[in-house]
Amino acid sequence: MASCAISQEEELHWLALLMLPGLGTVRSLRLLESFGGPQAIFRASASELEGAGLGSALARSIASGCSFEEAVDQQEKLRELGAQVITLHDPRYPQRLRDIFDPPIVLFARGCVDLLGSYGIAIVGTRRPTPYGVAASERLGADLAQAGLTIISGMARGVDTAAHRAALSVEGATIAVFGCGVDVLYPADNRRLYESIAQRGLLVSEFPIGAPAYPQNFPIRNRIVSGLSLGVIVVEGAQHSGSAITARLASEQSREVFAVPGNITSKMSWAPNLLIKQGTAKLVQEWNDVVNELPADIRRELVNRGQRQLLLDGGIQSDGGEDKGMLAPLQVLSRKVLNYLQVDDPKQLDELLESFEGISSSELIAALFDLEMNGLVRQLPGKNFVKVW
């Protein structure tokens, strides 16, 4: 992914714009649209700023440069933490997030910044999940991470924590979106998870370094959780919970919304069950229910990645050893079948038999079963098969 190393002076101006009291995201975006960049904003006179729609007090505040002292302090803290600033004009800034109504003008990032450009699925839910909710979060988090998707959540207790840990447990990618500074450990009992994500995933926030975890910050950060994602999965949550808010934001941002159905006697099932009942969310029982709703080009890319990983890199081994050049006959047939199948065009078993001359039905079924066990092929009703990932 392309990187953009802006100068310290440019970075300082972005931080000074962020630190201006009373400006906010929407007005910052309007100023950036009017003036082109933060440096031009700070060069403008108070009258020019008023002409752009700001009140006189805020215009004078910008013209005075009063926020630069805090911006310098932020730069020092960033260097100490080893974090980066990703500005709205940086090519690394994710396009999906840029397209929402009120994207943050700056992202503070610690960890693998390249994950901002990956395909992500958000998993959200209550801080007090049932054992069923934890199990569902862990299963979906691990399966979707193995499918090549980045698991996005808020690192809160409960469902968020389970999803992040599940992704890391299978060496998958995960992004934690904070409602505080990326240097603030919240909740405190997630220290090990925080350190693991900083090393192997990505910590992201729009809030400055050192910003406390105020309750009002979390609904604000939820738009980033959904904005970074291709879709949002609601596992468990009450009617007016944060997960329900994230689902609403995802719908407004034209993201896919999914929900794991729950026990009708549990209040933690209210949000996902209601979303399904209203038709807002698609019911999820397994990871394929999510992947099959993704755009065709993304599914194809995930398929190709999976094929390279499990086949070209020797992921499907023969019983006799690990020599990639010595593939068992079943593996050779499995490769041929996988290359023949399409993501969006189911093939019937009889049609497959006609396409592979000299192959018996038992050999073909064994190859298809081998591919199914490796998550590369899915059987549909009527003995139809498609390539999936």
N, C-alpha and C positions, 0 to 999 in steps of 0.2 A: 504494500500500500504506500502511496506517496506520502512523504512527510513534509512538514513546513516549519522550518526552524526560524521563527520570527525573532527580531532583535529584542534585546531587553527593553529598549525604549517603547517599541510597539506593544510588548507584553504589559508594560507599566501602564500604558494608556487604556488598554482593555480592562485591567484590574481597577484602575481609577474610575472608569465608567461603572463597573459593577459595584464599587464601594460607595457610590453616591447615595446618600440617604434620601428616601422618598421618590426615587426615579422609577424603579420597578422594571420588569421585563418588557412589558408591552410598549412603554414609552421609550425604553432603550432601543427597541427594534425600530420604532418610528424615526428616531434620531439617526440611527445607522442608515436607514433607507434614504433619509433626507440629505445627510452629509457624506455618506460613503464609508466612513470609518471613524474610530474613536479619536484619532489625532485631529481630524478636521472638526470634530465636535468641540474639542477643547480649545481649538484656535478661534472658534466662532465667538462673536461678541454677544453680550447679553441680549441686545435687541434682535440679533439674528436668531438666537435660540427662542426668544419669545415669538418670533415670526413663525417658528416651526411648531408652535402650539404649547410651549411650556409656560407656566406661571412665572411671574417676575422673580419670586424668591428662589425658585429652583434654577432659573436661568442664571441668576447672580452666583448661586452656589457653584454651578459648573464653571462659569467664567473665572471664578476665584481660584480654582484648582485645589479646593480644600481637601479632596479625597486622595491626593497623591501621597501623602504621608502614610496612610493606611495601605496604599498600593505597594509602596516600597517594603513595608513590613510583611505583606503577603508574599512578595518575591523572595524575601529572605527565608521565610518559613517553607516555601516550596522547595528551595534548594536543599534545606536541611532534611526535608522529608523524602526527597528524591521523586517528587511528583511533578506533573506537567500541567500546563494550561492549554486546553484545546479551544480555540476561539471559533466563533460562528463562521469566520472567513477561512478557517484552516481546512485544507482538503481532507484531513483526517476526521473532521466533524461528520458524523453519520448523516447521510441524506434523509433517511427516514425520520430522524428527529428534527432535522432542519425544516421539514415540510409541515410540521404541526402548527397550530395557531400561534402558540407562544413558546417557541424554543428558547432555552437558556442561551444567553449570549456567550457564556463561558462555561466550560466543563473542567473541573479539577479531576485529574486522572492519576491513579497510582497503580502500576502494574503493566500488563500487556495491552498497550494502547491499540494495537492492531485489531483487538477484539471488537472495537467500535464499528468496524466494517464487516463483521461476521453476520450470519443469519441467526437471529435469536428468537427464542420463545420465552415468554414470561410465565412463571408459576407463582401464584399469589394465594394467600389464604389467611386464616386466623392465627393469632399468636397462641391460642389455646386449642390446638387440634385434638381430635380423638385419635386413638391408635390407627383407625382406618384412614384418617386424613394424613397422618404421617406416612403410612405405608403407601398410599396413593402418590404422595409427593415424591417419595424416594423412588418408586418404580418409574414414574413418568420422567423424573429428572435424570435418572440413569439411562433409561432407554432413549430418550431424545438426545441426550449428550452423545451417546454412542452412535446415533444417527447423524452426527456431525453438526448439530444445532447447539448454539450457545444458550445456556440457561440463565435467565435474567430474573432477579428478584431483589428484595430490599434488605436482606440479612437480618430481618426481625426474628424474634423467637418463633418457634412453631413451624408452619409450612415453609416460610422462606428459608429458614436454616436447613430443613430437611432437603429441600430442592438443591441448594448450593452444595451441601455435603455429598449428595448423590452424584452430582455431576463430577465433582472432584474424585469420588471413589472409583470412577471408571476412566480416569485421566481425561475427562472432558473439560470443556471451557465454560466459565461462568462469570457473570458480571453482577456486582452488588451495587445498587444505587442507594446512596445515603441521603438521609434527611438532616444531615449535619456535615461538618467538615470531614474530609477523607482521612484526617488524622485522629478523629474522635472515635474511640472504641465504644460502640453502642449496638446492642446491649453489652455490658461488661463481661458477661459469661461466654461471649462468643470470641474470646481472644484468639484461640487456636484457629478458628475458622477465618477470622480477620487476617491473620498472618498467612494462612494458606492461600487465600484469594489474592493477597498482595503479591505473593510469589508466583502463583500459577494462573491467576485470573486477572480481573480488573476491578478496582474500586473507583466509583464515579460519584461526583456530586456537583451541583451548581452552587452550593453554599461555600463561602470562603473557608480557608484553613482556620481551624479553631472554633468554628461556629457550633454552638451547643445544639443538642437534639431537642429543640422545642417542639411540642406537640403539633403546632400549626404547620410545621415544615413537612410533615409526612404526607398529607394530602397533596401538597404542592409537588413533592418529588414523584408522586405516583404517575404523573403525566409523562415523566421521563422513562419510567419502567415500561409503560405501554408504548411510548414513542419510539423507543429503541427496538421494539419487538415486531415480528411479523404477526404475532397473535398472543393472546393472554389466556392462560388456563386458570380458572377459579376452582380451587380444591374444596375448601370449607370456609364459611364465613356467615355472620349474622346478616340480617336484612340491610342494615345501614353501616356495614363494616367498611374498612379500607379496601378490601378486595372487591366489594360491590362498586366502590368509587372508581377503582382502577378499571373494572369491566366497562363502566359507563364511558370513561375517558377513551378506552380502546375503541369502543363503538363509534364515538365521535371522531376519532382519528382514522376511521375506516380500517381498523385492524380486525382480524378474526378474533372472535370470542368463543372460548370453550369452557365447559364446566363438567366436573366429575360429579355424577349423581350421588346423593347421600341418603342416609336413613331418614325417613320422613318424621320420625319421632325426635330427632336431634335438632336443636336450635342452630347448630353449626351447619346444618344442611340447607338452611333457608335461602341463602344467597345463590348457591349453584343451582338448586332445584327450581327456584323462581326464574332464573335466567333461562333455563331449559324450557320451562313451562311457557314463558312469554315468547319463546322463539328467538331470543336475543343471542343465546349461546348454543353451540353444537355439543351434543353429548359425547363425552370421552370415556372409553373403556380401556384403550390401549394407545400406545404412541402412534400407531398407524392412522388412527382416527384424526390425529393432528396433522401428520405429514401429508396425508391425502388431500387436505384442504389448502395446501400451499400452492402458489403459482407453479405452473408446469415447468418453467425454466429453472426454478429453484429446486424442484424435485429432481429434475434431470441432473443438476449439478451435484446434489447429494448422492444420487445413484452412482454417478461416475466416481465420486470420491470413495464411496464404499466399495465399489468394484476394484479400484486401484489398491485400496488398503487390504481387503480380504483375499483378493485373487492375485493381482499382479505382485503384491508384496508377500505372497505366500500365506495369507491368513487362513486359507483352507488347506490343511496339510494332509498328505497321505499317511496311512497308518505306519508305513515303513520308515519314516524319517522326515527330516526338515529340508532336504535338498530341493530348492525351488525348480531346478531344472529337471527333476525326476517326478513328474506328476503322475498320480495313479489314473487309470482309465476313467474312473468316476469323475475325477477332477477335470479331466480334459473335456468330458461331455458336459459337465456343469458349466464350464466356461463358454462352450458353444451355445448352450441353452440360454445363458444369461445375456450373451451378446445378441441373440435372436429376439428375446423378449423386449417389449416396450413398456414404458411407464404408463401410458394412457391408452394402450390398445391391447385388451385381454386376448390371449390365445387359448383356444380350446385344446384339450389333450389330444384329440384325434388329429387336429391340424398340426400340432407339434410332431406327432408320429410320422405324418406324411412329409414333414420338412426335414427329418433326419433319417435318411434311408439306412437300412442295415442295423438300426437300433431297435431292440425289443421294447415292448411296453414296460416291462419290469425294470429295465435299465433306465429308461426315461423317467419313470416314477421315482426311482432311487435318486437320480440327479436332481429332480425337482424338490424332493424331500431334503436333500443336502443343502440346496439353496435356501429353502424355507427356514431350516435350522440356523442358517447364518444370517437370516434377516434380509436376504436379497430378493426374495420372491414371495409373493402372497397368492394364495389360492382363493378364488372367488366362487360363488355358487355356479353349479353346472360344470365343474371341472375346468374352469377358466383360470389362467395364470397371468399375472402382471409382474413386471419388475418394479420394486419399490425400495425406498430407503428412507 
